[in-house]
Amino acid sequence: KTLGEPIVNVDSRFGAVDYAGTKIIGFNNIELITDRPLNANFKEIYEVKKQYPDNVVIVSLMVESKEEWREIIKRSEDAGADGLELNFGCPHGMCERGMGSAVGEEPKVLQEITSWAKEFSNIPVFVKLSPNVIDIRDPGIAAVKGGCDGISLINTIKSIIGVDLDTLVPKPSVGKESTHGGYCGPAVKPIALHMAAALAKDPRIKVPISAIGGISTWQDAAEFLALGATTIQVCTAVMHYGYRIVDDMIDGLNNYLNEKGMSSTSDLIGKAIPGFVEWGELDLNYDLIAKIDADMCIGCGLCYVACLDGAHQCIHTQKGPCHAWHGKADHGFGPRTEVMPPVWHNGGDSAMNHVPFVDEEECIGCNLCMLVCPVPDCITMEEVSTTTGKESWTDRVAKGQS
């Protein structure tokens, strides 16, 4: 919990997005910083550090004036903190008071306050960034210019989690009203991955990166490390499953490193960065086509429908010269408005008699069919051999082509 001048929180303060039986794929809060006296917080920090002297204690801070920063940093050090994290990311409540993301979205202000903290601190200073910006590199570079020892990201994303359709009040409701909050949990992981990688790839960012955002499994942690993070932070998953999930992550990550012949996480950090490039550098001549394993197919028809209505109409259910969509043409299941039959339908055959096939001349390799298929490895994407070399959009522009 971020420390600062104690505030008053509201009830209720949490909301969540559930999907297909999975609880909390996305989590929203309108909670602010600590509502407990600073003396109580610093007393507990002192006691924790005394009991666990070999463990690192980093204190999260958010105050307003220069003198307040001086005072709270000294109190944090006196309590035994090993490092400080400046919270410049909270997107609700505190930003209305000139703190949180109000700082994180203004690089010049962020740089100045970071320099204050470095002036007052005798321990490492990390800056926690807001994702509610156009280019995460701008506040990241400002933090580096301010002298930070490391960057942590992302904080929560400004959001409304939903609306109660009975009361017509946004969630979470405080009586008959609500407000925007901060979004986190598994759903924000792709955003966090991109922002962490953007900083790790920038040669101007030469400080460690602590990754935050949707980390729930060891695989999540490994992905962030591969994209340049040096440490991992977990909050929502611990709130959901308890601290035991951290042990699961450690065990899984250790097993993965052993399988890959890596001696430590240092061998993994940044390994995916060379493969993270601008779109204009991608190979325009690299071709894939979808392959469907007829023995594994259960005939559910999801690939057929997805390709028909959402992609390029290259998956059919009856062989014939069917290239793209031809009005009311029958591809084995009647007109376009019909879907493939269930695995067993009244008076008919097994849906296995309707195994779809791919028109390879029409397939563009988008892999939508593979993503919707419920059977692992039933649909695979296979590379098409080509005699042409790699050519990017940047290459074509350089040649005067479009």
Secondary structure, 3 states (H helix, E strand, C coil): CCECCCCCCCCCCEEEEEECCEEEEEEEECCCCCCCCHHHHHHHHHHHHHHCCCCCCEEEECCCCHHHHHHHHHHHHHCCCCEEEEECCCCCCCHHHCCCHHHHCCHHHHHHHHHHHHHHCCCCEEEECCCCCCCCHHHHHHHHHCCCCEEEECCCEEECCEEECCCCEEECCECCECCCEEEECHHHHHHHHHHHHHHHHCCCCCCCEEECCCCCCHHHHHHHHHCCCCEECCCHHHHHHCCHHHHHHHHHHHHHHHHCCCCCHHHCCCCCHHHCCCHHHCCCCCCEEEEECCCCCCCCCHHHHHHHHHCCCCEECCCCCCCCCCCCCCCCCCCCCCCCCCCECCCCCEHHHHCCEECCCCCCCCCHHHHHCCCCCCEEEEECCCCCCCCCHHHHHHCCCC
